[in-house]
Amino acid sequence: MKKLLVTVQLEMDAPDTWNLVEHPDDVQAIKLEDGRFMYMSFLPMFTTDANAGAEWSSECTDAFSDEILDMVADEEVLMKFEP
């Protein structure tokens, strides 16, 4: 097997009601106003169309999703709010 390195940096405008917290699962999470916690990570997208303007979807079988997650050897996520 070979190593695939993926670096993801996302900048987004977030509601003032969202707050960064350390979740008991030892991950940094965003606490939403409705009490839910959101963890930001990568989301694999798929298409069978090799042409420009293809429609992409995150839909795949649970088995394939588990297989992809099992391939992840390490992940580092850092989130911060800027004024």
Disulfide bonds with the S-S distance in Angstrom:
none
